[in-house]
């Protein structure tokens, strides 16, 4: 039973790493045109929100990957 759990965790870890690469690339693309929030600009506020969401996704994935790696003792 523990072996099955370890395999499941390794598969999950691999999926998380794939997702992390995808979100890092999306964030990299958004950051190319990101110039901060322009006063009273709805478009600017939307871009800011997108960047903040992507940043949170990347941070969350990194911390989850770290936890799984510690659990698997990699």
C-alpha positions in Angstrom: 0.0 0.0 0.0 2.7 2.6 0.8 4.4 1.9 -2.5 1.1 2.8 -4.4 0.9 6.1 -2.4 4.5 6.9 -3.3 3.8 6.3 -7.0 0.6 8.5 -6.8 2.6 11.3 -5.2 5.3 11.0 -7.8 2.7 11.3 -10.6 1.2 14.3 -8.8 4.6 15.9 -8.4 5.3 15.5 -12.1 1.9 17.0 -13.0 2.6 20.0 -10.6 6.0 20.6 -12.3 4.3 20.6 -15.7 1.7 23.0 -14.5 4.4 25.2 -12.9 6.2 25.5 -16.3 3.0 26.4 -18.0 2.1 29.1 -15.5 5.6 30.5 -15.4 5.6 30.9 -19.2 2.2 32.6 -19.0 3.5 35.0 -16.3 6.7 35.7 -18.3 4.5 36.7 -21.4 2.3 38.9 -19.3 5.2 40.6 -17.6 6.6 41.7 -21.0 3.8 44.2 -21.4 3.1 44.9 -17.7 3.9 48.4 -16.7 2.1 48.7 -13.4 -1.3 50.3 -12.7 -2.1 53.4 -14.6 -4.4 55.8 -12.8 -8.1 55.3 -13.7 -7.4 52.7 -16.4 -9.6 49.7 -16.4 -7.4 47.9 -18.9 -4.3 48.5 -16.6 -6.2 47.2 -13.6 -7.2 44.0 -15.4 -3.6 43.4 -16.5 -2.5 43.9 -12.9 -5.1 41.4 -11.7 -4.0 38.9 -14.2 -0.4 39.3 -13.2 -1.2 39.0 -9.5 -3.3 35.8 -10.1 -0.5 34.2 -12.1 2.0 35.1 -9.5 -0.1 33.6 -6.8 -0.5 30.4 -8.9 3.2 30.1 -9.5 4.0 30.7 -5.7 1.3 28.1 -4.7 2.6 25.5 -7.1 6.2 26.0 -5.9 5.2 25.6 -2.3 3.1 22.5 -3.1 6.0 21.0 -5.1 8.4 21.7 -2.2 6.0 19.9 0.3 5.7 16.9 -1.9 9.5 16.7 -2.5 10.0 16.8 1.3 7.3 14.2 1.8 9.0 11.9 -0.9 12.4 12.8 0.5 13.8 13.7 -2.9 
